[in-house]
Structure formats: C-alpha cells, structure tokens
Amino acid sequence: RMAEFALALESIGMSVLIETHSTHLLDGLRLGVLERRNEMRRQKAKGSGYPTLDILFFSTEGGCSRVEQVELDKYGQIVNWPVGFRDERQELDRRLLESYILAQRLENNSEKEQG
C-alpha cells in the first residue's frame, strides 16, 4: 500500500522521498512503475508522462559514507546491482526457485514411475 500511495503522489506531480530497508516496498515501487508504463504503452500515450523512480543505495566503505544511484532499465530490472544490495535476498530467492523446480521434477518422476 505504501508503494501505491507513493506512486499516486508521483502521478500528480509530487516528489516522494522514502528511506527503507524493505525489499517488499522496493519491489512494489518497481512493479508499480512498470505496470503504469505498460498501461501507457497499451494506450499508446505520448509525452514524458512516464512515472520515474530514483533509487539511492547508501553504504559505508573505510569509515566513509558512499552513495550509489541504482539504475533501472525500461522493464524495471536493476542494471547495476551495488555490492551488498539484496545479496542475501537474491540468494534465498534463487535457492527457493531451484528447490521448487526440483520438487516438481521429483514429483513428476514419481508419478511417471507409478503410472
């Protein structure tokens, strides 16, 4: 809901600044921007009315703060993953997907052997 609220404000010309550690919120914002862009493409809307999303990643290196702009492509995918940005989440997502695929294969093989 927070992502929807922020995107609604952006759609009426307001700038919204959100500080978060929530990957859920980040993904909701990315998805919302992409869905709105797709709707504009469907309607063949012209102009520069595409919603925008700027993501800044803050880290500490050698006792100094570091800020990196995280870039999204036109499909909402992150182009330049900063080191340490969602590393653990990505690894867990990868492992979950691999385990899900393996479980389906094992189940299908078991059904074939019984049938």
Backbone bond lengths (Angstrom), bond angles and torsions (degrees), N, CA, C in turn:
res aa  C-N    CA-C-N  psi(-1)  N-CA   C-N-CA  omega(-1)  CA-C   N-CA-C  phi
1 R - - - 1.451 - - 1.524 111.59 -
2 M 1.320 116.61 -34.46 1.460 119.70 179.37 1.528 110.10 -63.70
3 A 1.336 116.48 -40.14 1.464 120.36 178.87 1.528 110.05 -63.44
4 E 1.326 117.58 -44.01 1.459 121.24 178.63 1.525 111.00 -61.36
5 F 1.328 116.60 -41.61 1.463 121.42 179.51 1.529 110.52 -63.24
6 A 1.318 116.93 -47.02 1.469 121.15 -179.82 1.523 110.66 -62.20
7 L 1.324 117.35 -41.56 1.465 120.66 179.38 1.527 111.89 -69.19
8 A 1.322 117.07 -33.21 1.466 120.01 176.12 1.529 109.95 -65.05
9 L 1.321 117.08 -42.09 1.461 120.44 177.03 1.522 110.79 -63.69
10 E 1.330 116.88 -41.62 1.469 121.02 179.14 1.520 110.54 -62.13
11 S 1.328 116.28 -36.12 1.470 120.06 -176.68 1.527 112.48 -67.98
12 I 1.332 117.22 -20.27 1.473 119.46 177.55 1.528 110.92 -102.91
13 G 1.340 115.54 15.86 1.459 119.88 172.65 1.512 116.35 93.72
14 M 1.312 117.31 5.83 1.461 119.62 179.78 1.525 110.05 -89.74
15 S 1.312 115.77 147.32 1.461 121.16 173.14 1.521 108.17 -95.11
16 V 1.312 115.89 139.76 1.457 121.18 -177.84 1.519 108.28 -125.62
17 L 1.325 116.07 131.51 1.462 121.80 177.06 1.522 107.51 -114.30
18 I 1.328 115.63 123.25 1.468 121.27 -178.99 1.515 108.14 -127.31
19 E 1.327 116.79 128.60 1.467 121.31 172.70 1.516 105.45 -104.58
20 T 1.325 116.13 125.16 1.460 118.86 -176.60 1.519 111.31 -151.16
21 H 1.300 114.82 158.02 1.463 122.77 169.19 1.522 109.04 -113.86
22 S 1.322 116.17 8.80 1.457 122.17 -174.00 1.525 111.81 -87.19
23 T 1.321 115.77 114.46 1.458 119.25 174.73 1.530 109.89 -70.16
24 H 1.332 115.78 -28.03 1.462 120.26 177.95 1.537 110.17 -62.45
25 L 1.318 116.98 -45.31 1.462 120.80 178.73 1.525 110.57 -66.20
26 L 1.310 116.87 -44.39 1.467 120.58 179.08 1.525 110.75 -58.46
27 D 1.319 117.18 -47.36 1.462 120.30 179.86 1.525 111.34 -65.93
28 G 1.333 117.31 -35.81 1.457 120.67 176.89 1.521 111.91 -63.72
29 L 1.327 117.09 -39.37 1.457 121.10 177.09 1.525 110.90 -66.76
30 R 1.333 116.59 -45.43 1.466 120.30 179.11 1.521 110.48 -60.19
31 L 1.330 116.77 -44.75 1.462 121.55 -179.97 1.526 110.95 -64.23
32 G 1.324 117.14 -44.44 1.451 120.92 -179.77 1.519 112.35 -60.85
33 V 1.332 116.71 -43.14 1.462 120.80 177.91 1.525 109.89 -62.42
34 L 1.320 117.11 -46.39 1.459 120.77 -178.96 1.530 111.39 -63.71
35 E 1.334 117.04 -42.36 1.466 119.45 179.45 1.526 111.05 -62.95
36 R 1.327 117.74 -41.12 1.466 120.36 178.80 1.524 111.03 -67.35
37 R 1.327 116.65 -38.28 1.467 118.79 176.70 1.523 110.51 -64.56
38 N 1.319 117.24 -41.03 1.465 120.58 178.44 1.520 111.35 -62.62
39 E 1.331 116.72 -40.63 1.460 120.19 178.62 1.527 110.07 -63.78
40 M 1.311 117.77 -40.48 1.465 121.24 177.76 1.529 110.24 -65.44
41 R 1.338 116.88 -38.12 1.470 120.22 177.14 1.530 110.56 -64.41
42 R 1.341 116.16 -42.29 1.462 120.66 179.13 1.524 111.09 -59.08
43 Q 1.310 115.19 -40.74 1.459 120.48 -178.93 1.526 111.87 -84.68
44 K 1.335 114.96 -0.68 1.463 121.35 -178.62 1.522 111.58 53.54
45 A 1.338 114.68 40.77 1.466 120.99 179.30 1.522 109.12 -69.97
46 K 1.299 115.74 139.78 1.463 120.70 -179.71 1.516 109.10 -107.73
47 G 1.320 115.31 165.26 1.459 120.13 176.79 1.512 111.55 105.33
48 S 1.306 114.53 -173.76 1.466 119.83 -175.98 1.515 110.84 -104.65
49 G 1.324 117.60 34.81 1.448 121.37 -176.75 1.514 114.83 -84.28
50 Y 1.340 117.14 7.16 1.458 119.02 178.82 1.517 110.08 -61.34
51 P 1.324 117.21 138.16 1.460 119.38 176.54 1.529 110.24 -65.95
52 T 1.306 115.70 148.84 1.468 120.07 -179.77 1.512 109.98 -119.29
53 L 1.312 114.77 154.85 1.453 121.83 177.84 1.520 107.70 -144.14
54 D 1.311 116.48 118.04 1.465 121.53 175.41 1.517 107.74 -106.55
55 I 1.329 116.01 128.13 1.459 121.33 -179.32 1.527 107.84 -118.42
56 L 1.325 115.49 126.88 1.459 120.95 176.03 1.520 108.26 -114.52
57 F 1.320 116.05 133.89 1.463 122.26 179.05 1.519 108.02 -109.65
58 F 1.327 116.54 122.17 1.459 122.38 -179.15 1.524 109.24 -104.40
59 S 1.321 115.49 133.87 1.463 120.62 177.56 1.524 108.72 -144.45
60 T 1.310 115.35 173.17 1.460 121.08 177.44 1.513 108.34 -120.71
61 E 1.314 115.69 132.49 1.457 121.12 179.92 1.526 108.27 -137.26
62 G 1.320 116.60 118.48 1.457 120.52 179.65 1.520 113.23 60.17
63 G 1.332 116.60 34.16 1.451 120.79 179.79 1.520 114.28 80.50
64 C 1.320 117.49 0.57 1.472 121.59 179.69 1.525 110.12 -112.38
65 S 1.318 114.71 143.53 1.463 119.27 176.74 1.520 109.67 -75.54
66 R 1.314 113.81 143.96 1.462 120.40 -179.91 1.521 108.48 -132.19
67 V 1.332 116.61 136.61 1.465 121.78 179.78 1.519 108.05 -122.63
68 E 1.335 115.55 129.90 1.463 120.87 177.64 1.520 109.45 -125.36
69 Q 1.309 116.81 137.77 1.465 121.49 173.32 1.529 107.25 -81.58
70 V 1.313 116.34 125.09 1.458 121.60 176.42 1.529 106.79 -90.66
71 E 1.320 115.85 123.31 1.465 120.91 -175.22 1.526 110.65 -97.00
72 L 1.328 114.28 139.21 1.464 121.40 175.29 1.515 109.03 -111.96
73 D 1.335 116.04 142.90 1.461 117.95 173.91 1.526 108.84 -83.56
74 K 1.314 117.53 -177.11 1.468 120.51 -175.65 1.521 113.00 -68.69
75 Y 1.348 116.54 -9.66 1.456 120.98 178.22 1.530 112.45 -102.94
76 G 1.332 117.11 7.48 1.455 120.94 177.72 1.517 114.58 83.55
77 Q 1.329 117.24 7.76 1.462 121.02 179.26 1.530 110.19 -86.53
78 I 1.311 116.36 141.95 1.463 120.87 -179.91 1.521 108.90 -76.54
79 V 1.327 115.64 125.76 1.461 122.59 -174.99 1.526 111.58 -88.16
80 N 1.299 117.53 -41.19 1.467 121.92 -172.94 1.530 111.00 -122.46
81 W 1.302 116.76 77.97 1.464 120.57 -179.23 1.520 110.25 -60.65
82 P 1.342 118.58 117.83 1.466 119.68 174.62 1.530 109.89 -68.51
83 V 1.314 116.37 149.41 1.466 121.05 177.63 1.529 108.24 -60.20
84 G 1.325 116.61 129.74 1.456 121.56 179.17 1.518 114.32 88.47
85 F 1.325 117.85 -5.10 1.462 121.96 -177.81 1.512 109.73 -84.25
86 R 1.314 116.63 107.11 1.462 123.76 177.80 1.529 113.13 60.75
87 D 1.324 117.84 21.56 1.463 120.11 -177.69 1.524 111.83 -56.35
88 E 1.327 116.69 -48.26 1.456 120.23 -177.93 1.526 110.79 -65.48
89 R 1.312 116.97 -41.74 1.464 121.43 -179.70 1.523 110.51 -62.71
90 Q 1.333 116.37 -45.01 1.465 119.81 -179.95 1.524 110.60 -61.05
91 E 1.317 116.20 -42.93 1.463 120.34 -179.29 1.532 110.30 -63.04
92 L 1.326 117.02 -43.56 1.463 120.14 178.63 1.530 111.14 -64.70
93 D 1.334 116.61 -42.38 1.468 120.09 177.73 1.522 110.82 -60.99
94 R 1.337 117.45 -42.55 1.462 121.83 179.29 1.521 110.44 -61.85
95 R 1.341 116.22 -46.62 1.465 120.59 -179.00 1.530 111.52 -65.15
96 L 1.339 116.48 -39.86 1.467 119.72 177.38 1.520 111.18 -61.46
97 L 1.320 116.42 -44.87 1.459 120.77 -179.82 1.529 110.72 -63.93
98 E 1.323 117.49 -44.92 1.469 120.62 178.49 1.525 111.17 -61.44
99 S 1.343 116.75 -42.34 1.466 120.42 179.93 1.519 111.64 -66.74
100 Y 1.324 116.80 -37.56 1.459 121.64 177.48 1.522 110.57 -63.31
101 I 1.326 116.40 -46.17 1.470 120.91 -179.95 1.527 110.34 -63.56
102 L 1.342 116.82 -43.56 1.463 121.06 178.74 1.526 110.67 -61.65
103 A 1.330 117.56 -43.62 1.463 121.16 179.89 1.525 110.82 -60.48
104 Q 1.334 116.99 -41.93 1.469 120.11 178.75 1.522 110.85 -64.61
105 R 1.336 116.95 -42.62 1.468 120.14 -179.98 1.524 110.61 -63.53
106 L 1.340 116.71 -45.20 1.454 120.45 -179.66 1.528 110.78 -62.72
107 E 1.323 116.72 -40.94 1.457 120.85 178.53 1.527 111.01 -64.81
108 N 1.320 116.87 -43.70 1.469 120.91 178.73 1.522 111.26 -63.52
109 N 1.335 117.20 -42.46 1.467 121.02 178.24 1.519 111.04 -63.28
110 S 1.339 116.43 -40.71 1.462 120.58 179.17 1.526 110.81 -63.68
111 E 1.324 116.73 -40.90 1.473 121.04 179.06 1.515 110.73 -65.37
112 K 1.345 117.97 -39.52 1.455 121.65 178.89 1.527 111.08 -64.71
113 E 1.343 116.54 -40.07 1.464 120.60 -179.59 1.531 111.22 -66.84
114 Q 1.331 116.16 -33.72 1.472 120.10 -179.27 1.532 111.57 -80.88
115 G 1.322 116.52 -26.76 1.467 120.73 -174.15 1.452 111.32 -89.84
